[in-house]
Amino acid sequence: MRHFVCLMDALNRIVTGIVAALLAVVATAVMVQVLVRFVLTAAGINISAPWTEELARYTLIWMVFLGAAVGVRHARMIALEFGIRKLPPRGGIPVKYAVTLLCIAFFGLLFVVGVDFLALGRTETSPVLGITKDWVYLAMPVGMVLMILNSLALIAETLVEGRDLRFASDFAPED
């Protein structure tokens, strides 16, 4: 189990680097869009850059799914945990494991839905960039697989280290 956890942590470092690069792409595309729409227009230069909106949107979609997967690894997703944290360990820990397993099932369902979207995306083309939308829709199944694997790594880590899963986000490394 330790090897699996180490492998997931290494993969997450790569994914985090990809998310950082995607953030740079989004920021650049939005900056170009602002410059073209407002600054150049105010200077009397009327050009358009419709590709920036699509690029920013599609990149943001990938960034969200990949970033959320890394967030799952360290229990950093938004959750209402005050009730589970207040329960005694004997009751709270099994409840938290059950909730985590339900999340894994939900991620599996979203994976199936994402795969269905891929078939639809092969028939659609983005209006400006001209790419098939299956490249955009692929973010969902990829993100869900990573979320499942990261949930399993979180469970494995707490079991191996004997930590309380309810407080996993308290022990997450600072980024």
PyMOL CGO cylinders between C-alpha atoms (Angstrom):
from pymol import cmd
from pymol.cgo import CYLINDER

trace = [
    CYLINDER, 0.00, 0.00, 0.00, 2.89, 2.38, 0.70, 0.3, 1, 1, 1, 1, 1, 1,
    CYLINDER, 2.89, 2.38, 0.70, 4.10, 1.98, -2.89, 0.3, 1, 1, 1, 1, 1, 1,
    CYLINDER, 4.10, 1.98, -2.89, 0.67, 2.90, -4.20, 0.3, 1, 1, 1, 1, 1, 1,
    CYLINDER, 0.67, 2.90, -4.20, 0.57, 6.00, -1.99, 0.3, 1, 1, 1, 1, 1, 1,
    CYLINDER, 0.57, 6.00, -1.99, 4.08, 7.04, -3.14, 0.3, 1, 1, 1, 1, 1, 1,
    CYLINDER, 4.08, 7.04, -3.14, 3.12, 6.44, -6.78, 0.3, 1, 1, 1, 1, 1, 1,
    CYLINDER, 3.12, 6.44, -6.78, 0.01, 8.59, -6.40, 0.3, 1, 1, 1, 1, 1, 1,
    CYLINDER, 0.01, 8.59, -6.40, 1.98, 11.36, -4.71, 0.3, 1, 1, 1, 1, 1, 1,
    CYLINDER, 1.98, 11.36, -4.71, 4.48, 11.34, -7.59, 0.3, 1, 1, 1, 1, 1, 1,
    CYLINDER, 4.48, 11.34, -7.59, 1.64, 11.42, -10.12, 0.3, 1, 1, 1, 1, 1, 1,
    CYLINDER, 1.64, 11.42, -10.12, 0.01, 14.28, -8.22, 0.3, 1, 1, 1, 1, 1, 1,
    CYLINDER, 0.01, 14.28, -8.22, 3.21, 16.32, -8.38, 0.3, 1, 1, 1, 1, 1, 1,
    CYLINDER, 3.21, 16.32, -8.38, 3.09, 15.97, -12.17, 0.3, 1, 1, 1, 1, 1, 1,
    CYLINDER, 3.09, 15.97, -12.17, -0.63, 16.80, -12.25, 0.3, 1, 1, 1, 1, 1, 1,
    CYLINDER, -0.63, 16.80, -12.25, -0.02, 19.86, -10.06, 0.3, 1, 1, 1, 1, 1, 1,
    CYLINDER, -0.02, 19.86, -10.06, 2.60, 21.06, -12.55, 0.3, 1, 1, 1, 1, 1, 1,
    CYLINDER, 2.60, 21.06, -12.55, 0.12, 20.56, -15.39, 0.3, 1, 1, 1, 1, 1, 1,
    CYLINDER, 0.12, 20.56, -15.39, -2.53, 22.52, -13.46, 0.3, 1, 1, 1, 1, 1, 1,
    CYLINDER, -2.53, 22.52, -13.46, -0.03, 25.36, -12.95, 0.3, 1, 1, 1, 1, 1, 1,
    CYLINDER, -0.03, 25.36, -12.95, 0.72, 25.42, -16.68, 0.3, 1, 1, 1, 1, 1, 1,
    CYLINDER, 0.72, 25.42, -16.68, -3.01, 25.41, -17.46, 0.3, 1, 1, 1, 1, 1, 1,
    CYLINDER, -3.01, 25.41, -17.46, -3.50, 28.34, -15.09, 0.3, 1, 1, 1, 1, 1, 1,
    CYLINDER, -3.50, 28.34, -15.09, -0.82, 30.25, -16.98, 0.3, 1, 1, 1, 1, 1, 1,
    CYLINDER, -0.82, 30.25, -16.98, -2.63, 29.52, -20.26, 0.3, 1, 1, 1, 1, 1, 1,
    CYLINDER, -2.63, 29.52, -20.26, -5.97, 30.71, -18.85, 0.3, 1, 1, 1, 1, 1, 1,
    CYLINDER, -5.97, 30.71, -18.85, -4.42, 33.88, -17.44, 0.3, 1, 1, 1, 1, 1, 1,
    CYLINDER, -4.42, 33.88, -17.44, -2.66, 34.64, -20.71, 0.3, 1, 1, 1, 1, 1, 1,
    CYLINDER, -2.66, 34.64, -20.71, -5.77, 34.02, -22.82, 0.3, 1, 1, 1, 1, 1, 1,
    CYLINDER, -5.77, 34.02, -22.82, -7.91, 36.24, -20.60, 0.3, 1, 1, 1, 1, 1, 1,
    CYLINDER, -7.91, 36.24, -20.60, -5.24, 38.96, -20.60, 0.3, 1, 1, 1, 1, 1, 1,
    CYLINDER, -5.24, 38.96, -20.60, -5.08, 38.89, -24.40, 0.3, 1, 1, 1, 1, 1, 1,
    CYLINDER, -5.08, 38.89, -24.40, -8.88, 39.07, -24.55, 0.3, 1, 1, 1, 1, 1, 1,
    CYLINDER, -8.88, 39.07, -24.55, -8.94, 42.12, -22.25, 0.3, 1, 1, 1, 1, 1, 1,
    CYLINDER, -8.94, 42.12, -22.25, -6.19, 43.81, -24.24, 0.3, 1, 1, 1, 1, 1, 1,
    CYLINDER, -6.19, 43.81, -24.24, -7.95, 43.19, -27.55, 0.3, 1, 1, 1, 1, 1, 1,
    CYLINDER, -7.95, 43.19, -27.55, -11.42, 44.19, -26.35, 0.3, 1, 1, 1, 1, 1, 1,
    CYLINDER, -11.42, 44.19, -26.35, -10.62, 47.22, -24.24, 0.3, 1, 1, 1, 1, 1, 1,
    CYLINDER, -10.62, 47.22, -24.24, -7.09, 48.52, -24.63, 0.3, 1, 1, 1, 1, 1, 1,
    CYLINDER, -7.09, 48.52, -24.63, -6.69, 48.17, -28.39, 0.3, 1, 1, 1, 1, 1, 1,
    CYLINDER, -6.69, 48.17, -28.39, -10.30, 49.23, -29.02, 0.3, 1, 1, 1, 1, 1, 1,
    CYLINDER, -10.30, 49.23, -29.02, -9.73, 52.36, -26.93, 0.3, 1, 1, 1, 1, 1, 1,
    CYLINDER, -9.73, 52.36, -26.93, -6.64, 53.03, -29.05, 0.3, 1, 1, 1, 1, 1, 1,
    CYLINDER, -6.64, 53.03, -29.05, -8.74, 52.78, -32.22, 0.3, 1, 1, 1, 1, 1, 1,
    CYLINDER, -8.74, 52.78, -32.22, -7.48, 49.36, -33.26, 0.3, 1, 1, 1, 1, 1, 1,
    CYLINDER, -7.48, 49.36, -33.26, -10.40, 47.05, -33.88, 0.3, 1, 1, 1, 1, 1, 1,
    CYLINDER, -10.40, 47.05, -33.88, -9.34, 43.44, -34.06, 0.3, 1, 1, 1, 1, 1, 1,
    CYLINDER, -9.34, 43.44, -34.06, -10.89, 40.36, -32.56, 0.3, 1, 1, 1, 1, 1, 1,
    CYLINDER, -10.89, 40.36, -32.56, -9.45, 37.32, -30.88, 0.3, 1, 1, 1, 1, 1, 1,
    CYLINDER, -9.45, 37.32, -30.88, -12.39, 34.92, -30.47, 0.3, 1, 1, 1, 1, 1, 1,
    CYLINDER, -12.39, 34.92, -30.47, -10.03, 32.02, -29.85, 0.3, 1, 1, 1, 1, 1, 1,
    CYLINDER, -10.03, 32.02, -29.85, -9.14, 33.40, -26.41, 0.3, 1, 1, 1, 1, 1, 1,
    CYLINDER, -9.14, 33.40, -26.41, -12.58, 32.76, -24.95, 0.3, 1, 1, 1, 1, 1, 1,
    CYLINDER, -12.58, 32.76, -24.95, -12.72, 29.13, -26.08, 0.3, 1, 1, 1, 1, 1, 1,
    CYLINDER, -12.72, 29.13, -26.08, -9.13, 28.46, -25.09, 0.3, 1, 1, 1, 1, 1, 1,
    CYLINDER, -9.13, 28.46, -25.09, -9.69, 29.90, -21.61, 0.3, 1, 1, 1, 1, 1, 1,
    CYLINDER, -9.69, 29.90, -21.61, -12.95, 27.96, -21.13, 0.3, 1, 1, 1, 1, 1, 1,
    CYLINDER, -12.95, 27.96, -21.13, -11.61, 24.60, -22.27, 0.3, 1, 1, 1, 1, 1, 1,
    CYLINDER, -11.61, 24.60, -22.27, -8.37, 25.02, -20.35, 0.3, 1, 1, 1, 1, 1, 1,
    CYLINDER, -8.37, 25.02, -20.35, -10.30, 25.98, -17.22, 0.3, 1, 1, 1, 1, 1, 1,
    CYLINDER, -10.30, 25.98, -17.22, -12.39, 22.81, -17.51, 0.3, 1, 1, 1, 1, 1, 1,
    CYLINDER, -12.39, 22.81, -17.51, -9.25, 20.67, -17.54, 0.3, 1, 1, 1, 1, 1, 1,
    CYLINDER, -9.25, 20.67, -17.54, -7.74, 22.70, -14.72, 0.3, 1, 1, 1, 1, 1, 1,
    CYLINDER, -7.74, 22.70, -14.72, -10.79, 22.18, -12.50, 0.3, 1, 1, 1, 1, 1, 1,
    CYLINDER, -10.79, 22.18, -12.50, -10.98, 18.42, -12.96, 0.3, 1, 1, 1, 1, 1, 1,
    CYLINDER, -10.98, 18.42, -12.96, -7.25, 17.86, -12.51, 0.3, 1, 1, 1, 1, 1, 1,
    CYLINDER, -7.25, 17.86, -12.51, -7.01, 20.26, -9.57, 0.3, 1, 1, 1, 1, 1, 1,
    CYLINDER, -7.01, 20.26, -9.57, -9.99, 18.66, -7.85, 0.3, 1, 1, 1, 1, 1, 1,
    CYLINDER, -9.99, 18.66, -7.85, -8.33, 15.27, -8.18, 0.3, 1, 1, 1, 1, 1, 1,
    CYLINDER, -8.33, 15.27, -8.18, -5.26, 16.54, -6.33, 0.3, 1, 1, 1, 1, 1, 1,
    CYLINDER, -5.26, 16.54, -6.33, -7.54, 18.12, -3.73, 0.3, 1, 1, 1, 1, 1, 1,
    CYLINDER, -7.54, 18.12, -3.73, -9.18, 14.75, -3.07, 0.3, 1, 1, 1, 1, 1, 1,
    CYLINDER, -9.18, 14.75, -3.07, -5.79, 13.23, -2.23, 0.3, 1, 1, 1, 1, 1, 1,
    CYLINDER, -5.79, 13.23, -2.23, -5.44, 15.46, 0.82, 0.3, 1, 1, 1, 1, 1, 1,
    CYLINDER, -5.44, 15.46, 0.82, -9.14, 15.70, 1.74, 0.3, 1, 1, 1, 1, 1, 1,
    CYLINDER, -9.14, 15.70, 1.74, -9.22, 19.33, 0.66, 0.3, 1, 1, 1, 1, 1, 1,
    CYLINDER, -9.22, 19.33, 0.66, -12.59, 19.23, -1.09, 0.3, 1, 1, 1, 1, 1, 1,
    CYLINDER, -12.59, 19.23, -1.09, -15.39, 21.29, 0.38, 0.3, 1, 1, 1, 1, 1, 1,
    CYLINDER, -15.39, 21.29, 0.38, -17.24, 19.17, 2.93, 0.3, 1, 1, 1, 1, 1, 1,
    CYLINDER, -17.24, 19.17, 2.93, -19.40, 19.60, 5.98, 0.3, 1, 1, 1, 1, 1, 1,
    CYLINDER, -19.40, 19.60, 5.98, -17.35, 17.60, 8.44, 0.3, 1, 1, 1, 1, 1, 1,
    CYLINDER, -17.35, 17.60, 8.44, -18.12, 19.26, 11.76, 0.3, 1, 1, 1, 1, 1, 1,
    CYLINDER, -18.12, 19.26, 11.76, -20.67, 16.55, 12.61, 0.3, 1, 1, 1, 1, 1, 1,
    CYLINDER, -20.67, 16.55, 12.61, -18.34, 13.65, 11.79, 0.3, 1, 1, 1, 1, 1, 1,
    CYLINDER, -18.34, 13.65, 11.79, -15.46, 15.33, 13.65, 0.3, 1, 1, 1, 1, 1, 1,
    CYLINDER, -15.46, 15.33, 13.65, -17.60, 15.68, 16.78, 0.3, 1, 1, 1, 1, 1, 1,
    CYLINDER, -17.60, 15.68, 16.78, -18.52, 11.99, 16.85, 0.3, 1, 1, 1, 1, 1, 1,
    CYLINDER, -18.52, 11.99, 16.85, -16.42, 9.70, 19.00, 0.3, 1, 1, 1, 1, 1, 1,
    CYLINDER, -16.42, 9.70, 19.00, -13.78, 7.77, 17.00, 0.3, 1, 1, 1, 1, 1, 1,
    CYLINDER, -13.78, 7.77, 17.00, -15.70, 4.51, 17.32, 0.3, 1, 1, 1, 1, 1, 1,
    CYLINDER, -15.70, 4.51, 17.32, -18.61, 5.96, 15.35, 0.3, 1, 1, 1, 1, 1, 1,
    CYLINDER, -18.61, 5.96, 15.35, -17.03, 8.80, 13.38, 0.3, 1, 1, 1, 1, 1, 1,
    CYLINDER, -17.03, 8.80, 13.38, -14.24, 6.87, 11.69, 0.3, 1, 1, 1, 1, 1, 1,
    CYLINDER, -14.24, 6.87, 11.69, -16.50, 4.22, 10.10, 0.3, 1, 1, 1, 1, 1, 1,
    CYLINDER, -16.50, 4.22, 10.10, -18.90, 6.94, 8.98, 0.3, 1, 1, 1, 1, 1, 1,
    CYLINDER, -18.90, 6.94, 8.98, -16.05, 8.86, 7.32, 0.3, 1, 1, 1, 1, 1, 1,
    CYLINDER, -16.05, 8.86, 7.32, -14.83, 5.70, 5.54, 0.3, 1, 1, 1, 1, 1, 1,
    CYLINDER, -14.83, 5.70, 5.54, -18.39, 5.04, 4.37, 0.3, 1, 1, 1, 1, 1, 1,
    CYLINDER, -18.39, 5.04, 4.37, -18.69, 8.61, 3.08, 0.3, 1, 1, 1, 1, 1, 1,
    CYLINDER, -18.69, 8.61, 3.08, -15.36, 8.26, 1.27, 0.3, 1, 1, 1, 1, 1, 1,
    CYLINDER, -15.36, 8.26, 1.27, -16.52, 5.01, -0.33, 0.3, 1, 1, 1, 1, 1, 1,
    CYLINDER, -16.52, 5.01, -0.33, -19.76, 6.71, -1.42, 0.3, 1, 1, 1, 1, 1, 1,
    CYLINDER, -19.76, 6.71, -1.42, -17.66, 9.46, -2.99, 0.3, 1, 1, 1, 1, 1, 1,
    CYLINDER, -17.66, 9.46, -2.99, -15.67, 6.82, -4.86, 0.3, 1, 1, 1, 1, 1, 1,
    CYLINDER, -15.67, 6.82, -4.86, -18.94, 5.34, -6.15, 0.3, 1, 1, 1, 1, 1, 1,
    CYLINDER, -18.94, 5.34, -6.15, -20.08, 8.82, -7.22, 0.3, 1, 1, 1, 1, 1, 1,
    CYLINDER, -20.08, 8.82, -7.22, -16.77, 9.42, -9.01, 0.3, 1, 1, 1, 1, 1, 1,
    CYLINDER, -16.77, 9.42, -9.01, -17.31, 6.08, -10.77, 0.3, 1, 1, 1, 1, 1, 1,
    CYLINDER, -17.31, 6.08, -10.77, -20.77, 7.19, -11.90, 0.3, 1, 1, 1, 1, 1, 1,
    CYLINDER, -20.77, 7.19, -11.90, -19.34, 10.46, -13.20, 0.3, 1, 1, 1, 1, 1, 1,
    CYLINDER, -19.34, 10.46, -13.20, -16.66, 8.48, -15.03, 0.3, 1, 1, 1, 1, 1, 1,
    CYLINDER, -16.66, 8.48, -15.03, -19.36, 6.52, -16.86, 0.3, 1, 1, 1, 1, 1, 1,
    CYLINDER, -19.36, 6.52, -16.86, -21.23, 9.73, -17.70, 0.3, 1, 1, 1, 1, 1, 1,
    CYLINDER, -21.23, 9.73, -17.70, -17.97, 11.29, -18.91, 0.3, 1, 1, 1, 1, 1, 1,
    CYLINDER, -17.97, 11.29, -18.91, -17.28, 8.34, -21.20, 0.3, 1, 1, 1, 1, 1, 1,
    CYLINDER, -17.28, 8.34, -21.20, -20.76, 8.79, -22.68, 0.3, 1, 1, 1, 1, 1, 1,
    CYLINDER, -20.76, 8.79, -22.68, -19.95, 12.46, -23.30, 0.3, 1, 1, 1, 1, 1, 1,
    CYLINDER, -19.95, 12.46, -23.30, -16.83, 11.41, -25.21, 0.3, 1, 1, 1, 1, 1, 1,
    CYLINDER, -16.83, 11.41, -25.21, -18.96, 9.74, -27.86, 0.3, 1, 1, 1, 1, 1, 1,
    CYLINDER, -18.96, 9.74, -27.86, -21.01, 12.92, -28.19, 0.3, 1, 1, 1, 1, 1, 1,
    CYLINDER, -21.01, 12.92, -28.19, -17.86, 15.05, -28.32, 0.3, 1, 1, 1, 1, 1, 1,
    CYLINDER, -17.86, 15.05, -28.32, -16.53, 13.16, -31.33, 0.3, 1, 1, 1, 1, 1, 1,
    CYLINDER, -16.53, 13.16, -31.33, -19.44, 14.54, -33.36, 0.3, 1, 1, 1, 1, 1, 1,
    CYLINDER, -19.44, 14.54, -33.36, -19.08, 18.16, -32.16, 0.3, 1, 1, 1, 1, 1, 1,
    CYLINDER, -19.08, 18.16, -32.16, -16.46, 20.67, -33.18, 0.3, 1, 1, 1, 1, 1, 1,
    CYLINDER, -16.46, 20.67, -33.18, -15.68, 23.86, -31.31, 0.3, 1, 1, 1, 1, 1, 1,
    CYLINDER, -15.68, 23.86, -31.31, -16.73, 26.84, -33.43, 0.3, 1, 1, 1, 1, 1, 1,
    CYLINDER, -16.73, 26.84, -33.43, -13.49, 28.83, -33.26, 0.3, 1, 1, 1, 1, 1, 1,
    CYLINDER, -13.49, 28.83, -33.26, -10.62, 26.49, -32.42, 0.3, 1, 1, 1, 1, 1, 1,
    CYLINDER, -10.62, 26.49, -32.42, -12.00, 23.75, -34.66, 0.3, 1, 1, 1, 1, 1, 1,
    CYLINDER, -12.00, 23.75, -34.66, -11.12, 20.90, -32.31, 0.3, 1, 1, 1, 1, 1, 1,
    CYLINDER, -11.12, 20.90, -32.31, -13.45, 18.03, -31.60, 0.3, 1, 1, 1, 1, 1, 1,
    CYLINDER, -13.45, 18.03, -31.60, -15.02, 18.46, -28.20, 0.3, 1, 1, 1, 1, 1, 1,
    CYLINDER, -15.02, 18.46, -28.20, -14.07, 14.96, -27.08, 0.3, 1, 1, 1, 1, 1, 1,
    CYLINDER, -14.07, 14.96, -27.08, -10.74, 16.55, -26.07, 0.3, 1, 1, 1, 1, 1, 1,
    CYLINDER, -10.74, 16.55, -26.07, -12.65, 18.84, -23.74, 0.3, 1, 1, 1, 1, 1, 1,
    CYLINDER, -12.65, 18.84, -23.74, -15.00, 16.14, -22.47, 0.3, 1, 1, 1, 1, 1, 1,
    CYLINDER, -15.00, 16.14, -22.47, -12.05, 13.83, -21.78, 0.3, 1, 1, 1, 1, 1, 1,
    CYLINDER, -12.05, 13.83, -21.78, -11.28, 15.98, -18.72, 0.3, 1, 1, 1, 1, 1, 1,
    CYLINDER, -11.28, 15.98, -18.72, -14.20, 14.44, -16.83, 0.3, 1, 1, 1, 1, 1, 1,
    CYLINDER, -14.20, 14.44, -16.83, -13.27, 10.75, -17.08, 0.3, 1, 1, 1, 1, 1, 1,
    CYLINDER, -13.27, 10.75, -17.08, -9.57, 11.52, -16.54, 0.3, 1, 1, 1, 1, 1, 1,
    CYLINDER, -9.57, 11.52, -16.54, -10.42, 13.62, -13.50, 0.3, 1, 1, 1, 1, 1, 1,
    CYLINDER, -10.42, 13.62, -13.50, -12.72, 10.96, -12.11, 0.3, 1, 1, 1, 1, 1, 1,
    CYLINDER, -12.72, 10.96, -12.11, -10.12, 8.20, -12.46, 0.3, 1, 1, 1, 1, 1, 1,
    CYLINDER, -10.12, 8.20, -12.46, -7.62, 10.40, -10.64, 0.3, 1, 1, 1, 1, 1, 1,
    CYLINDER, -7.62, 10.40, -10.64, -10.20, 11.18, -7.95, 0.3, 1, 1, 1, 1, 1, 1,
    CYLINDER, -10.20, 11.18, -7.95, -10.90, 7.48, -7.42, 0.3, 1, 1, 1, 1, 1, 1,
    CYLINDER, -10.90, 7.48, -7.42, -7.19, 6.67, -7.22, 0.3, 1, 1, 1, 1, 1, 1,
    CYLINDER, -7.19, 6.67, -7.22, -6.53, 9.60, -4.89, 0.3, 1, 1, 1, 1, 1, 1,
    CYLINDER, -6.53, 9.60, -4.89, -9.43, 8.59, -2.63, 0.3, 1, 1, 1, 1, 1, 1,
    CYLINDER, -9.43, 8.59, -2.63, -7.99, 5.09, -2.43, 0.3, 1, 1, 1, 1, 1, 1,
    CYLINDER, -7.99, 5.09, -2.43, -4.54, 6.54, -1.70, 0.3, 1, 1, 1, 1, 1, 1,
    CYLINDER, -4.54, 6.54, -1.70, -6.01, 8.67, 1.09, 0.3, 1, 1, 1, 1, 1, 1,
    CYLINDER, -6.01, 8.67, 1.09, -7.68, 5.61, 2.62, 0.3, 1, 1, 1, 1, 1, 1,
    CYLINDER, -7.68, 5.61, 2.62, -4.49, 3.55, 2.24, 0.3, 1, 1, 1, 1, 1, 1,
    CYLINDER, -4.49, 3.55, 2.24, -2.37, 6.27, 3.83, 0.3, 1, 1, 1, 1, 1, 1,
    CYLINDER, -2.37, 6.27, 3.83, -4.63, 6.60, 6.87, 0.3, 1, 1, 1, 1, 1, 1,
    CYLINDER, -4.63, 6.60, 6.87, -4.74, 2.84, 7.34, 0.3, 1, 1, 1, 1, 1, 1,
    CYLINDER, -4.74, 2.84, 7.34, -0.96, 2.38, 6.98, 0.3, 1, 1, 1, 1, 1, 1,
    CYLINDER, -0.96, 2.38, 6.98, -0.11, 5.30, 9.25, 0.3, 1, 1, 1, 1, 1, 1,
    CYLINDER, -0.11, 5.30, 9.25, -2.91, 4.60, 11.71, 0.3, 1, 1, 1, 1, 1, 1,
    CYLINDER, -2.91, 4.60, 11.71, -4.39, 8.08, 11.40, 0.3, 1, 1, 1, 1, 1, 1,
    CYLINDER, -4.39, 8.08, 11.40, -7.98, 9.17, 11.78, 0.3, 1, 1, 1, 1, 1, 1,
    CYLINDER, -7.98, 9.17, 11.78, -9.46, 9.71, 8.31, 0.3, 1, 1, 1, 1, 1, 1,
    CYLINDER, -9.46, 9.71, 8.31, -11.76, 12.39, 9.74, 0.3, 1, 1, 1, 1, 1, 1,
    CYLINDER, -11.76, 12.39, 9.74, -8.75, 14.65, 10.28, 0.3, 1, 1, 1, 1, 1, 1,
    CYLINDER, -8.75, 14.65, 10.28, -6.83, 13.81, 7.09, 0.3, 1, 1, 1, 1, 1, 1,
    CYLINDER, -6.83, 13.81, 7.09, -6.98, 17.39, 5.83, 0.3, 1, 1, 1, 1, 1, 1,
    CYLINDER, -6.98, 17.39, 5.83, -5.26, 18.54, 9.04, 0.3, 1, 1, 1, 1, 1, 1,
    CYLINDER, -5.26, 18.54, 9.04, -2.20, 16.43, 8.17, 0.3, 1, 1, 1, 1, 1, 1,
    CYLINDER, -2.20, 16.43, 8.17, -2.01, 17.33, 4.48, 0.3, 1, 1, 1, 1, 1, 1,
    CYLINDER, -2.01, 17.33, 4.48, 1.32, 18.82, 3.41, 0.3, 1, 1, 1, 1, 1, 1,
    CYLINDER, 1.32, 18.82, 3.41, 1.28, 22.57, 2.87, 0.3, 1, 1, 1, 1, 1, 1,
    CYLINDER, 1.28, 22.57, 2.87, 1.71, 23.51, -0.76, 0.3, 1, 1, 1, 1, 1, 1,
]
cmd.load_cgo(trace, "trace")
